């Protein structure tokens, strides 16, 4: 069958004679029809050619070398390459379109980096070959020195801020993040396989904070009103178990708890020594009881306004109760008063159960 030339309704056979064929004006459509390889090359271009094209420019190679180890803004890249903003942005767009760089928004500007993790093995090998040559060029050495100056400038800005804000830093941090946010980070030291008991849980605030870091939280309280509030707060916390019970007779079996916590509950109990002994019963070997409560004070009105039976505790008294209850040791430390607080000073106590801790496997 003879090939045809042209488009539309006017078509004519191509000459079979090679000499005659050479004299016929052939457009792209005719060639694509007569030579299928031309059409195939037009429709599908391997990605490697786009990547090669993006790297076939000294400026773009320098840009990528800078962004391989650092995340930089357009303004910072201007300072490094000593080029105008339009030039830097144009080359960044070419690199981004070819998949070499990625960006993220930070306020009113974007930060660019080399898309190292997103590149496939072929692209990484290609960049390795280009980088070996680029990094030996004197221009790269100058770029690297300027990048170092840019990073140092960022650090200088941070130090300038602290130099002027040191006197107000505690207040500023408290306004932004609340009082003592760093204390929550210490929860990460808990073993993820821990079973923790919040004894006298109240509304469940402590249980809610601890739950993401442990295997299970058992929250216990005697007050029906407090338990309702705790159940509401912990409704969507899958590893929280809210139980009704007294501190003198805890609703849990012996040696089932790794860590127990009592926060501001001992002033409400008639016999603190009995409560400590009951906590010792439910703790596993090498378990701990953590207590946060008030040091001895003279706020007699607390008996009427808050139902306190004890006006705080002296450390030696608490340590003796702990030893009598069977704990191996008791460490009591006064806590610094937070700004703006009006209540008595607090203490933190750590009571340790003797024995080796069993290896726990997180659920």
Number of C-alpha atoms within 10 A of each C-alpha: 4 9 13 15 20 18 11 6 6 8 11 12 11 18 15 10 8 9 9 10 12 10 9 11 9 15 11 11 14 16 15 16 15 16 11 10 12 14 15 11 11 9 8 8 10 8 12 13 11 16 19 15 13 22 22 12 11 12 17 18 22 21 23 25 21 22 23 16 12 16 18 20 18 18 16 17 24 17 16 22 20 12 13 13 14 11 11 19 15 12 18 23 14 18 24 18 14 18 19 25 22 19 17 12 10 9 7 5 12 15 18 22 22 23 17 17 8 13 15 9 10 10 18 15 12 14 20 12 11 16 17 10 11 18 16 10 12 10 14 19 13 13 21 18 11 19 22 13 14 17 14 12 12 11 12 12 11 11 12 11 12 13 10 10 13 11 10 10 13 12 14 13 13 12 10 9 10 11 14 11 11 10 8 10 8 8 15 12 8 15 15 17 16 20 23 27 28 23 26 25 26 24 21 24 14 16 29 19 11 19 21 17 16 20 21 24 27 21 29 27 24 17 15 12 11 18 22 15 15 23 18 12 15 21 13 10 15 12 17 24 16 22 19 15 18 16 23 17 11 20 15 15 10 14 14 16 25 23 22 23 23 21 17 16 19 25 20 16 16 13 14 19 19 18 21 24 19 17 26 25 19 21 24 21 18 16 25 24 25 18 20 20 21 24 17 16 14 9 11 11 11 14 14 9 8 10 11 18 15 19 20 21 17 14 19 12 10 19 19 14 19 26 18 14 19 16 23 14 15 21 15 18 12 15 14 9 12 10 8 6 8 8 10 16 17 18 20 17 20 18 24 23 25 15 11 10 12 11 7 13 10 12 9
